[in-house]
Amino acid sequence: MGIQKGIISGRPVVSRGLGISRGVLLRPDGGGFFPASLFANGEQGAWYDPSDLSTLFQDAAGTVPVTAAGQPVGLMLDKSQGLALGPELITNGTFDTDLTGFSAGASWSWADGKASASGAATLDDALIQNGVVPAGEWVEISFDLEVFSGALDVRSGTTGGAEYFTALSVSGQYTRIFKNPLSETAYNLRFNRNSGVGAFSGTLDNISVRELPGNHAVQTIAAARPTYQTDGTLHWLEFDGVDDSMVTPTITPGTDKVQVFAGVRKLSPSTAIITELSSSSMSNNGTFAIISNTRYEFRSRGAVTSDVVSPAGQSLPANSVITGIGDISADISTIRLDGSSNTSPADQGLGDYLAYPLYIGARSGPLVPFKGDLFGLTVRFGPALDVSIIESTEADLAAKTGVTL
């Protein structure tokens, strides 16, 4: 991954990025197939890799990294776009000479290369930069804070806008991954005192806002978060079969073809959703699902549902690599279980896969929850893949699932 870590004010800092050669994402060690290459031409989808701890956070805001087995996962980053941060969106976040680019309340001034607040006592006495946090997009927000007294809130828009940070009263470097709500109208970055604590005095420096492209999966309800587990070799998310699940923002595929690869351990024969596009693949047009049952099932639907089941059942517990391949216009619905395949030519109607969230571990609700483990999940909307690429993707995932193909 080319990930470099350091410690600033006791917090881990991650620099993300993947090597790119002629438009193809490569392994850092110069080796062979890399799942990110499936998205090298801008294909929509997602690649989730629980073995990469830099992509897992205990909270949905991305402020508390996962570091050990048994911790909850509230945010799982999508690696399909390389985890490369976009261009800087803040103007003059380093305050080299003045406060240019910001509007500053009466208590804010420039001093020694920083923005300085001297007893900011009202919510309107704030430091603001307008129009820098894109609506409906994931961003990474970071800054250095020095607190003399009081506490600071960081928001989008007005004094009642979405909160990025609340009641910061300890000096240090702060970083958060955040999806700005579409309901926000101003998309400003606003620093003001916390109303419950009182006037704020302190400094700000090195403010940064950069987009983090990808269809990142979250769970905002603490009790419904899957758990990260490892045996020292394999790494997975454990779903409890009760309410654990994750969901992405709306994905817009723009195509009638999908390939889905999942590495799982099934612990129950009950019907359960491993992953599903939209809140119901039975009733919504332009959807798919991988379903765990006595056999695995892949469902693809344009305007008509086509289901195909895996070649054989399994004794439990069982680790498996499941691949679902859907092509609406060609009426192809294929499921592969550890390399063996079944295909249905049943009519799927017409149309593309449509814009919906992707649900992981349960249907929206959560309904039909999965009891088992997820070692990896890749969803790619795009042209049909050569068999060799499908097999390479399965082999890469099999190594992370503990399966021999």
N, C-alpha and C positions, 0 to 999 in steps of 0.2 A: 504493500500500500504506500510505501514511501512516507510513513508517518513518523514524525519526530515529536518527542514529548519533552517538556521541561516543567519546572515548577516556578510559579510566580505567586508570591503571597500565600504559599501553601496549597495552591490549586493547580491541577494539571492543565497544561495548555497544549492543544493539538494543532499541528499544521498538516492539513489534509491535501492530498493530491495523488494522481496516478500518472505514470509515464504515458505519453502519446506518441505514436510513430505512424505517419501517413494515415491519420484518422482512426487507427486501431489501438485500443488500450491493451497494453502488454503487462506481463508480470514484471515486477521490479527486478527479479533475478535473471530476466532474459529468457525464461523458460517458455513452455508451449501455451496451450489454450488458457484463456482467462475469461471468466463469465462476462466481464464488462465489454468484451469485444462484440457481444450480441447487440449492443446499443450504440455501436460506433457510428452509425449513420443517422443518429437522432431518433431511433425508435422509442416509442412510449413504453412505459412499464415500470418494473422495479426489480432490484436485486437485494435481498436481505441475507446477511451472513452473520449469525450469532457467534461464530468463532472469532470475529473481529470486535474486540471489546471497545474499540474507539467509536463504534457505531451504536452502542447501547447506553441508555441513561435510565436512572431509576424513576425520574419524574418526566412528565410530558413536556416540560419546558427545557429539557436538556441542560440543567444546571448541576445535576448530581450524577457523575458517571458510574456505570456498573463496574465493579472491581473484583467481585468474588461471588462464588456460588451461593444460591439462596436469596439473592437480591431481586427485587421486582424490576420489571422492565416497562417503563412508561413511554419511552421513545426509542424506536429502532430506525436508524437512518438508512435510506435507500442509496446503495452504492452504484446504481446504474449510470449516473452522470459523473462519476469520478470523485464525488465529495469535494470538488474544487470550488472554493468560494469565488463569487463573481467580483466585478470591479467595485471599488469603494464608492459608496453612495453619499457619504458625508462630505461636506465642504469644510476644510480647515479644522478637522477634528484634533489636530495636534496643537492648535493655538500658538503657532510659532511667533506671531507678532501682534495679534489682536483677536477680537471675537467676530471677525468677518464671517458671514454666512449664518450667524445666529442672531435672533432677537433676544435681548437680555433685559430682565426686570431690574428694578432700581437697586437691588442689593447685589447684583452681579457685575463683575468687572474683570479686566484682564490683568494678571500679575505673574511675572516670572515664567512666562510660557504656559500658563494654565488659566482656565476659567475659575474665578474665585467668587464664592457667595459669602456675604457677611450678614448673617442673621436674616435670611429670606423667610418672612413671617406669614405670607399669604400664598394661596395656590396660584394666583396670577403673577406673583413675583418669581418668574421661572426663566430658565434658559431653554430656548426652543429653536429647532431648525425645521422648516416647513417642507412637506412633500417628499420625505426621504425613505419612508418605509413602505414598500410596494404592497398594495392591497392583495390579500389572498395568497401571498408568496411567503415561503420560508426564508428567514434571514438569520444571520448570526450577529448579535449586538454585543459589543464589548467596550469597556472603558476602564480607566484607572480612577479610583475615588479615594479622596482623603477627607476624613470626617473630623471636624473639631468639636461640633456639638449638634444635637438634633439628629434627624434622619431624612433620607432622600427617597422619593418615589420617581420612577421612570415610566412614562406613559406614551401612548400614541394619541394624537389628536388633542382634545380638550382636557380640562381637569377631570372629566368623567370618562376619559377614553380608556381603552384596554391597557392593563398594567403589564409592563415588562418586568419590573422589579418593585418590591414594596418594602418600605421602612428600612432602607440600608443605613446601618449605623456603625458599621465596622469598615475601616480603611482596607483597600485591597484592589485587585483586578477582578472585574466581574464580566462573565460571558454567559450568554443565554441564546439558545436556538428558539425561534418564535415564528409562528404563522400569524400574520396580521389579519384580523377578521375582515371579511368583506363588508361587514356592517359599519366599519370605521369610514369616515368621510374625509378626514383631514390628512391622515397618514404622516403626522408630524412626529418628531422625537422631542419629548418634553421632559425636562428635569425640574421637579418642584418639591418643596418640603412635604413631609408626611404629616397629614392633618392630625393624626393621633399623638404625635410626638412633640410637634411644635417647630419653632424656627430652626432653619438649617444654616450652619456655617461649615465651609469646607471647600475643596477644589476638585475640578474635573480635568482630565487630560486623556489624550489618545482615544477619543471616541471614534468608533468604527461601526458601520452598518454595511454588511455585504450579503447578497443573496446566496443561499445554499440550495441549488437546484436539486430536485428529486421528489419522489412521492413517499415521503417519510411516514411511517406508521406510528400511531399514538394510542394510548389509553389514558384518559384523563381521570378515571375513577380508580383510586388507589387499590380498592379491594378486588378489582377486576383485571389487574395486571398479571401477565404470565411471569414466571420466575426463571431467571438465568441459572443453568446448572452445567456442570462439567465433571468429567471423571479424570481430568488431567490430559486426556487426548482428544476426546470429542466434546463438543459444546452445543448446547441446545436451549430452546425456550420450552418450559414445562407449562402446559395448559391443564387446568384442574377439572375440566368437564362439567363445570358448574356455571361460571360466568366469565372466565378469562377470555379475552379477545383483544384485537387491535384493529385499527381502521386507518386508511389513508384519506387525504383529501380527494376530491373528485378527479379521476383520471379520464382524459379525453383521448381514446385510442386512435380514431381516424382511419380505421382499417377493419376488414372483415376476417382477419387472421390473427390467431394467438397461439403461443406456445407457453406452457406452464410446467415448471419443474419444482418438485417438492421432495425434500428428504424428511421422513417422519418415522416415529415409533408409535405404533398403535397399541393402546392399552385396554381398549374396550371395543366390543363388536357392535355397540349401539350406533345408529345413524348419527353422523356428525359432520359439520362443515369444517374442512381444512382451510379452504379459501374460496371466496365467492365475490364476483363482481356484481354490485347492487344488493339491495335488501332481499331480493328473491329471484333466483335464476329460473324458477318455474313460471313466474307470472310476468316478469319484466322482459321486454325485448332487448336484444343486443347484450347478452350476458353469458357468463360461463361459471362453472364451479367444479372443484374437486371435493368429493364427498367420501367420507370413511363409512363403511358398512361392513357386512360380513365379507364383501369384496369392495375394492375401491371403485368409484364411479367418476367418470368425467362427463359433464353436461355442457353442451354448447347450444346456444339459441340465438337465431336471428329474430324471426317472428314465430317460429315453431321449435319446440324443444327436441333435441336429440341426445339420448343417453347411451353411454357405452360402459360396460363393466370390465374389470380387470380379468385376465385369464384364469386366475385361481384364487381361492381363499387362503388364509394363513392361520397358523397357530399363534396365539398371543403369549407374551408380547412379541412384536415383530418390527424390525427396522427395514424400511423400504425406500426406494426412489421411485416416485410416481411422476409420469409425464403425461400431460394432457395437450392434445393438438387439435385446434378447432379451425375450420375454414367454412364460413357460412355459405359463400356463393358456390363452393365446390361440394357442399354437403358432406364434408369429412369431419368425423368426430372420432379421434383415436385416443386410447389410453395405453400407456406402456407401464408395466410393473417389473422393475429390475431387469429391463431389457426385452421382456416378452410383451407382445402387443395384441390388442383387439381393435378393430375399426368398424364403425357403423356408417353406412351411406344414407341414412335416413334424412329426409328433407328437413332443412333448418329455416326455410323461408328466405327472406331477403333482408339486406341491410348490413350495417357495420356493427361491431361492438360499440356500445354507446357510453356516454359520459356518466360514470358512477364512481362512488368510493369502492375501494377494495377492502373486503373484510377478511380477517385472518383469525382462525381459531373458533369462530362462531358466526352465525348469521346475525344481522343487525337485530339488536334487542336486549341482551344477546339471546339468540335462540339456537337450537341444535348444536350445543357446544361440544368441542372436541376434547376428549381425554387422551392426552398423549404428548409427544414431544416433537418440536420442529427444529431440524438441524440446518435448514436453509430453504429459501423460496425465491424463485426467479419467475417473473411474469414478463413476457415480451409480446407486444403487439407489433406485427410486421410481417414481411414476406416469409413464405415457407422456408424452413431451414433444411439444408442437406442432411442426410442421415448421419454423415460423419460428424457434423456439428452437434446434432442431437446427442449422439453417443458420447462425444467429448464433454458436453455439458453434464450428462448423467454420470460420467466417470468422475468428474470433478466433485459433484455433489455426493456421490457414493463414498468417496474417501472421507468426507465430513460426516457421513451418516453411519459409518461402520458397516457398509454393505460391500460385498464382493460381487461384481457383475460378471 
